[in-house]
Amino acid sequence: MAKKAGVTQSGTNIQEVKQQNAQTAGQGQFGTEFASETNVAEVKKFNQQAEAKKSQNTSK
């Protein structure tokens, strides 16, 4: 199989990936797709519960 310039072994177009990365660079690590699905209040509640359990385990 002949090598194509700008394409990985699996057939990924390198320039296309670089362009997509440049477009999403200012959107944070995961962009808005994951952020919109995250319930902040629920995450904070779980974090509080985890901290409470951690402090209970370390005080025993």
MIDOSE-1310 file (N, C-alpha, C; in nm, 2 decimals, decimal comma, always signed):
residues 60
makk	+0,09/-0,12/+0,00/+0,00/+0,00/+0,00/+0,09/+0,12/+0,00; +0,06/+0,21/-0,09/+0,14/+0,34/-0,10/+0,10/+0,44/+0,01; +0,20/+0,51/+0,05/+0,17/+0,61/+0,15/+0,12/+0,74/+0,09; +0,02/+0,79/+0,15/-0,04/+0,92/+0,11/+0,01/+1,03/+0,20
agvt	+0,05/+1,14/+0,14/+0,10/+1,25/+0,22/-0,01/+1,32/+0,30; +0,01/+1,34/+0,43/-0,09/+1,41/+0,51/-0,20/+1,32/+0,56; -0,18/+1,19/+0,55/-0,28/+1,09/+0,60/-0,21/+0,99/+0,69; -0,27/+0,96/+0,80/-0,21/+0,86/+0,89/-0,23/+0,72/+0,83
qsgt	-0,17/+0,62/+0,90/-0,17/+0,48/+0,85/-0,32/+0,44/+0,85; -0,40/+0,49/+0,95/-0,54/+0,44/+0,96/-0,63/+0,52/+0,86; -0,57/+0,62/+0,79/-0,65/+0,70/+0,69/-0,70/+0,83/+0,74; -0,66/+0,87/+0,86/-0,70/+1,00/+0,91/-0,64/+1,12/+0,84
niqe	-0,71/+1,21/+0,80/-0,66/+1,33/+0,73/-0,60/+1,43/+0,84; -0,47/+1,44/+0,84/-0,41/+1,52/+0,94/-0,45/+1,67/+0,94; -0,46/+1,72/+0,82/-0,50/+1,86/+0,81/-0,64/+1,89/+0,86; -0,73/+1,79/+0,83/-0,86/+1,81/+0,88/-0,87/+1,81/+1,03
vkqq	-0,79/+1,72/+1,09/-0,79/+1,71/+1,24/-0,73/+1,84/+1,30; -0,62/+1,89/+1,24/-0,56/+2,01/+1,29/-0,66/+2,13/+1,28; -0,74/+2,13/+1,17/-0,84/+2,24/+1,15/-0,95/+2,23/+1,26; -0,99/+2,11/+1,28/-1,10/+2,09/+1,39/-1,04/+2,13/+1,53
naqt	-0,92/+2,09/+1,55/-0,86/+2,13/+1,68/-0,85/+2,28/+1,70; -0,81/+2,35/+1,59/-0,80/+2,49/+1,59/-0,93/+2,56/+1,62; -1,04/+2,50/+1,56/-1,17/+2,56/+1,57/-1,22/+2,54/+1,72; -1,19/+2,44/+1,78/-1,24/+2,41/+1,92/-1,14/+2,46/+2,03
agqg	-1,03/+2,52/+1,99/-0,93/+2,55/+2,09/-0,98/+2,65/+2,19; -1,06/+2,75/+2,16/-1,11/+2,84/+2,25/-1,23/+2,80/+2,33; -1,27/+2,68/+2,32/-1,40/+2,63/+2,39/-1,37/+2,55/+2,51; -1,25/+2,55/+2,56/-1,22/+2,47/+2,68/-1,18/+2,34/+2,64
qfgt	-1,15/+2,25/+2,74/-1,09/+2,12/+2,71/-1,19/+2,03/+2,63; -1,32/+2,03/+2,66/-1,41/+1,94/+2,60/-1,52/+2,02/+2,51; -1,50/+2,15/+2,50/-1,60/+2,22/+2,42/-1,73/+2,23/+2,50; -1,84/+2,25/+2,42/-1,97/+2,27/+2,49/-2,05/+2,14/+2,49
efas	-2,01/+2,04/+2,41/-2,09/+1,92/+2,41/-2,11/+1,86/+2,55; -2,00/+1,84/+2,62/-2,01/+1,78/+2,75/-2,06/+1,87/+2,86; -2,02/+2,00/+2,84/-2,06/+2,10/+2,94/-2,21/+2,11/+2,95; -2,28/+2,10/+2,84/-2,42/+2,12/+2,83/-2,49/+2,00/+2,90
etnv	-2,42/+1,88/+2,91/-2,48/+1,76/+2,96/-2,45/+1,75/+3,11; -2,37/+1,84/+3,17/-2,33/+1,83/+3,31/-2,42/+1,91/+3,40; -2,48/+1,84/+3,50/-2,56/+1,91/+3,60/-2,47/+1,95/+3,71; -2,44/+2,08/+3,72/-2,34/+2,14/+3,81/-2,38/+2,11/+3,96
aevk	-2,51/+2,13/+3,99/-2,56/+2,11/+4,13/-2,54/+1,97/+4,17; -2,57/+1,87/+4,08/-2,56/+1,73/+4,11/-2,41/+1,69/+4,13; -2,32/+1,75/+4,05/-2,18/+1,72/+4,06/-2,13/+1,77/+4,20; -2,17/+1,89/+4,24/-2,13/+1,95/+4,37/-2,18/+1,86/+4,48
kfnq	-2,30/+1,81/+4,47/-2,36/+1,72/+4,57/-2,28/+1,60/+4,59; -2,25/+1,53/+4,47/-2,16/+1,41/+4,48/-2,03/+1,44/+4,54; -1,97/+1,55/+4,50/-1,84/+1,59/+4,56/-1,84/+1,61/+4,71; -1,95/+1,67/+4,76/-1,97/+1,69/+4,90/-1,98/+1,55/+4,97
qaea	-2,06/+1,46/+4,91/-2,08/+1,33/+4,97/-1,94/+1,25/+4,97; -1,87/+1,27/+4,86/-1,74/+1,20/+4,86/-1,64/+1,25/+4,96; -1,64/+1,38/+4,98/-1,55/+1,44/+5,08/-1,59/+1,40/+5,22; -1,73/+1,39/+5,25/-1,77/+1,35/+5,38/-1,73/+1,20/+5,41
kksq	-1,75/+1,12/+5,31/-1,71/+0,98/+5,32/-1,56/+0,97/+5,34; -1,48/+1,05/+5,27/-1,34/+1,04/+5,28/-1,29/+1,09/+5,42; -1,35/+1,19/+5,48/-1,32/+1,24/+5,61/-1,36/+1,14/+5,72; -1,47/+1,07/+5,70/-1,52/+0,96/+5,79/-1,42/+0,85/+5,79
ntsk	-1,37/+0,81/+5,68/-1,27/+0,70/+5,67/-1,14/+0,73/+5,73; -1,09/+0,86/+5,72/-0,96/+0,89/+5,77/-0,96/+0,92/+5,92; -1,08/+0,94/+5,98/-1,09/+0,97/+6,12/-1,10/+0,84/+6,20; -1,12/+0,73/+6,13/-1,14/+0,60/+6,21/-1,01/+0,54/+6,25
